Amino acid sequence: MFGLGFQEILLIFLILFFLFGAKKLPEIGEGLGKTVKEIRKIRSERKADKEKKKEEAKGSVLSDLKKEVEAIPGVQEVKDVKETIDEVKSVAKVTKLLR
């Protein structure tokens, strides 16, 4: 979990056993488990926040780029020509099917 092997974990367990005794060990384990759970929850939340901010920034950049492209002279004419070509293609497909 934290780069500890079986021997290291066993040694830590034995030290805790001698320091706190058998009666306190379950309480310590429970507290440690809750702490690990909280740490994982915090890491997960931070990761989600980071991803959300990343997506928001990406959306903002894309929006700015779209505005800049729309501001280029002649873009609307190119879009109109593309729409006309698409319409012609669809009509050509229909007439080909009718033959």
Secondary structure, DSSP 4 states (H G I P E B T S, - for coil): --S--HHHHHHHHHHHHHHHHHHHHHHHHHHHHHHHHHHHHHHHHHHHHHHHHHHHHHHHHHHHHHHHHHHSTTHHHHHHHHHHHHHHHHHHHHHHHH-
